[in-house]
Amino acid sequence: MTRKFIALAIAAAASGSTFAQANVTIYGNVDMGWMYRSGNNGAVASGKSQRDLQSAGSQSHIGFKGTEDLGNGLKAVFDLQYRIAPDTGSGLNQAGHQYVGVSGGFGTLVAGYLDGLRYGIYGKYNPFGNYSVGNFASMTTQYDRAANAVAYISPAFSGFTLILAAATNTQGAEGSLNGVHTTAGVATKGNNGDDRLFSANLIYADGPLSVDLDYETTTAVGYSNSRLYVATTGVSYDFGALKISGVYDIIKGDPNSLIGGNIDLDATTAGNQTLGGLAAGQSYNRQNWFVGAEIPFGKAKALVSYGQVKDRTLSDADARKWAIGARYTLSKRTELYADYAQIKNDSNASFTINPMGNSLGLSGAGIKGLAMGMKHSF
């Protein structure tokens, strides 16, 4: 019985005869591995080593997506994804992306709980993606996923695609950050405190070459001097025998943009460097970059990456991370993996190994990480 047939059967049970109008697919990924983390340097305190049996090389999830022909070249589209934890059996414990929209000759327009564009660039150009001890997304703050978001994806023109996205409050229901993002003299009511985001991503793809240019700005509504600006560039080129890639981005904030909780990007990270410690009137300035390579060997491939966080705001808060790994393909959907990564923190930096480079899920531990396991996608 095919996945699509099963999905249609489920749809039939839920909606009667109308299921025949929709094309629904069940998809997912199951990953189980062993992970070991240890060590300390910089501001990371000495602690016990940690061993875990869990999804260690990719995010385990299940999803339901589909389309419906609306006529006149239009289609309704949807995707409902849920994270799962096969190590504990806590299925559907967290939402992945969730959206509904329409697609046609004009492009695609969707709304819901959407993947962050910059976060996607980190995963696209890092050989380890955004879920591995080798990922680099856990070394920086980001909107891994934004609530209350809408996005437009243009058709491809001569290799170029444009994505425009906005969120009315990235971290919860509108008005939910009242009392969290507070400033003296500003009433906490209505939409004051809403963390709004605007993103523009220009993509160029031509054979082995891929380029992403992304610009984002965020502000806490109703508060002055509370804006952040992020510019990100990602590039990769596949030579066949070697694929190289890299990302460079800059995060800057107006004076006091991170004072008093006005914009708390740390709410979108787990176990990462904090953004506190700014003096009154001080601007936030951080630069991040990494380079990586993938080298195929038949059914196997080797991965390597190196990157740095350059903190222009706090002194002695830079950090470096390198990683090596291997993948072995057993079939189109089944793969074995092994990764090792290490972080070197300056005296005031506190980055740790976190295989999940986003806000929900695992906490960081140690500055050395080893993981190996198996994943199967369907």
Summary of the structure (lengths in Angstrom):
residues: 378
radius of gyration: 21.3
end to end distance: 13.4
largest distance: 64.7
contacts: 1301
relative contact order: 0.17
helix: 10%
strand: 51%
